[in-house]
Amino acid sequence: MRLILCLLILWTSALPAQTASPQACWVYQTPDARFRLEVVASGLHVPVSLAFLPDRTHALLAERPTGRLSLLDLNTGATLP
């Protein structure tokens, strides 16, 4: 489930800026599950990995081609290098 959520978050961050505002939300329904997609960060170059931290309010975010690793605040969308 976390892998699917990570992929959806990464896909959403690649959307054009006008459709990926911090309050943007989409809902997808499949025969087996219902997914709610929320934008948690924008302005990312090429996000390739997201690892949730145990505190449930932060995640580690890796971007290409720079290899930048950032701490992402899931509540505000702010990233710290």
C-alpha positions, 0 to 999 in steps of 0.5 A: 500500500505504501508503494502505491501511495509513493508512486501516486505522490511522485506521479502527482508531483510531476503534474504541471504547476497549475494543476498541482497546487498544495490543496489539490486532491483526486480520488480514484476508484478501482474494483478492489480499492479507493485511492485519495491522492493529495499533493504534498510537495510541488516544484520538485525536479525529478522525484524518484524515491520517497521513504516515510519516517517513523514520526509519520510527519516527515519523509526522505525524498530523493531527486534526479539527476542531482541525487539530492536527498531532502527531508520533506514535511508532509504537513506543509510540503516544505523541503529541507536539503 
